[in-house]
Amino acid sequence: MVATALGVGRLEALLSTLSFIATLPSREKSTLEATLAKLGVDELLICGMMTQNCVTHTAISKSAEKYRVAILSDCCTTVNEMLHLIALHAVSTRVRLAESGAVL
């Protein structure tokens, strides 16, 4: 079960993050930062579709600077493998890359 693997606090943070990502255009209205602070979150594990866009830009965003950030490279994808690998290589100088099995 996801709650057991992540722990309740991490699961709540993950759900809040997913909610935040779904509402990126209205980010000013998001309560994500307050929710993460309330939960004591200091690390973001980022994954998603379109590695070269949403994933990398979220990882290097101004909002992410106060957290330890890692991209779960095996939990991301895009339209083809080459573009995925190029995007990960480009961001690897600024953000830690990790495999999900090593951090979850």
Secondary structure, DSSP 8 states (H G I E B T S, - for coil): -HHHHH-HHHHHHHHHHHHHHHTGGGGGG--HHHHHHHHT--EEEEEEE-IIIIIHHHHTSGGGTTSEEEEEEEEEE-SSHHHHHHHHHHHTTTSEEE-HHHH-
